[in-house]
């Protein structure tokens, strides 16, 4: 069976924390796949819904570094600050380990069932986190092999402004405005 292909965004802040390494096709990398902050509102760009009944896991690419997902919550850290709850979750989506941050509903509470063993579904933008602040133990490092890079030029005055460029390497230079997407193959690992 071929290795599962994924695409994730590497933020400029994350690249800076890594020390601007040169990255190229075939290079291994260990990172946490992070879905960012999701809202309990299906009208939002990035959202989630929880339910008690188990459902089959799904991790389906629906756009550049965007995924529709369904999975089982394996771990949950729930925080309460200034009267609002948030949750940091580790979710198994068909063999892909994701870290997701769930925002509260309008009244400041998480939707009922935002804890271990429940099923969560939604839509997210996938980020690769190599250098983490470790404010929580939630997250499972996964191994990938880098396969390709897409860079959207957004620098003011850039003659290629608004254009995507594909390459088999990412040079060791900062990118402040651009968006970088990495195509990679997940290593075979059990959750």
N, C-alpha and C positions, 0 to 999 in steps of 0.2 A: 504494500500500500504506500503511495507517495506521501511525503510529509505535508501536513496541512499548511496552506499558505495564509498569511495574515498581512494586513497593512495597518500601520499605526503612525501617528504623528510624533515627531521628536521636536519638542518646543525649543526655542532659542535659549531659554533659561536652563533647561535640562542639558543642552549641548555645552553651555558655559560651565555648569557644575561638573561635567565630565572632563573638562579641561581641553575642549575642542579637539578631540582625537580625529585623525584621518580614519574614515571608515570605508570599507570596500566589499564588493561582492565576495561571498564565500567565508567572510569573517564571522566567527561565533560571538554571541553577545548574550549576557544574562540580564534580564530585566523583569519588571512587574508590569503586567498589562492592566492599565487603569482606565476605567470608563468615565471618570470625572464625576461631577455633581449632577445627579438626576432629580427631577421634580416629580411629585406624585400627580402629574397632570398630563394626560395624553395629548393635549394641545401644545405642550412645550416642545422645543427642539430635541431635548434630551430628557427622557421620562422613564418612569417605572410604575409597575403595579405588582402587588403581592397577592398570593392566594394560598390556601391550605392544601388543596388537591395537588398531587404531584403531576407534572407534565414532562414529556420527553424534552431533553435539552436541545437547544438550537443556538447556533452562532452563525448568522448569515450576513454576508457583506451586502449592503444596500446602497453604498456610495463610497466615495474616497474616505477611507478610515472610519466609516460609519457602519454600524452593525445593529441588526435586530437580534435580540437574544431572549432566551428562556433558560433558566437554570435553577439548581437547588442551592439555597443559602447554606454554606458549610460553616462559616464563622461570622459573628456579628459583634461589633463594639458599638454600644449606644451611648451617646453623649448628651448631656442636658446643660445648656449654657444660656443664660439670660431668658429662661423660660421656654426655650425651643429645643426640641430633640433633633438630633441627626444620627445617622448610623453609617458606619464603615463596614462593608460586607466583603466576604470572600465568597464568590459564586462559581460553581462548576457548571459551565455551559457546554455540554456535549464534549467534555474532555479539555476545554479551554478554561484556565483559572483566571478569573477577572476580579479586580478590586473595584468596588463601586461605592460612591458616597451618596446616601439618600437624604434628601432635604425633607423638611416637615411640610405638613399641610398648612393651610392658612391660619388655623388656630394654634400652630406651634407644635403639634404632636405628629409623630410618624403614623402612617397608615397601620391599622391593626394587622399583625402578622409579620412585621418586619423583623424577623429573627431566624435563628437556625432551623433547619429542616423544611422551611416553607419554600414555595416556588416564587420566583421573581421573573418578570418579563419586561421588555421595554425596548428603547432605542438609545444608542449611545455613540459618542465619538471616542475612538480608541487612542490612547496615548501610551507611549513607552516610557517607563520611569526606570532609569538606571541608577541615579543617585537619589536616595530617599532620605527624608528627615527622620524617619522611624518614630513618629509621634504615636504610632499604633503598631501592634504586632501583626495586624491584618495585612495580608498580601502574600502571594506565593511567587517567588522568583521562578521564571521559566527560561529555558535555553532556546535560542533561535540562531539560525544561520542567515545572515544578511544576504539579500538577493538583488535588490535594486532600490534606487532613490528617485523620488519625484520632488522637484523644488518649484514652488510658485513664487515668481519674482514680484515683490511688492515694495521694493525700495523706492522712495521718492526720486524721480529723475532717472531711474533705471530704464535703459532703452528696450528692455524685454519685459517691462511692467505688465502684469496681468497674464503672463504666459507661463505654462508648465514646461519644465525641462526634465528629461529622464536621463539618468546616468548609472554607471555601475560603481560609483564612488561618491563620497561626501568629503570634500576637502576640509582641512583643519583651520577654517576661517569662520569667524562669527557671522551669524545671519540675524539681524535685529528685526527686520520686517517680514522676511520671507517665511513661507510655510514649507516644512520638509516632511514628506511622507516616506516611510521606509517599508518596502515589501520584504518579507522574511518568511522563512520556513520554520515552523515550530519543531523542536526536537521531540522525539517520542519519550514521553514521561507519563507516569501514572499520577493521579491526584490523590 
